[in-house]
Amino acid sequence: MTGADRAQIRLTARGAIVLLFAVTLLGQLLRLPGPAFVAGCLAAVLLVQPRDLLPLVVTPPLVFFAATLLVEAVRSLGSGSMVQTLGLGLFTALSSGAPWLFAGSALALAAGWFRGLPDNIRELRQDTRGDAPVPAAAAPASRGRRARRSGFDPEPEGYFEPRVYGTTADE
């Protein structure tokens, strides 16, 4: 079977984040947190489906922090002062891992950019702007003030104003 015949492994964003967390956690336990994190970032970006790149490229700092917090919490369990040991361990691990964190995040962003991240960003912008075409059935029948507006209709004024002593502010 040749390389072209094999089906490529494609993960969802959740699967890629779990992979990144597992690789980072393994690197933390083996005392190689930086190189493992960078390798995990690259593997996650290369294995994720192109449509799931956007959620993946924003999560590496959170994954690094969560793995570091978990490992340092376990390491501080047997100490006399758990809070002090946890704080010192987190400070040391996060400050020594900062260059690796930056490198892994930048590598994930760069690899994601070449795999189609700009298309995901463009699609997100179109969705948030409401640039999607409106179906004919959903278009308003009247040509009044509401028909000219695009997007959402805000709540009427005074809707969320609290009543003070039984009366509204404008009464």
Helices and strands as residue ranges (DSSP letters): H 13-29, H 33-47, G 50-52, H 53-57, H 60-75, H 82-115, H 117-129, G 136-138, H 145-148
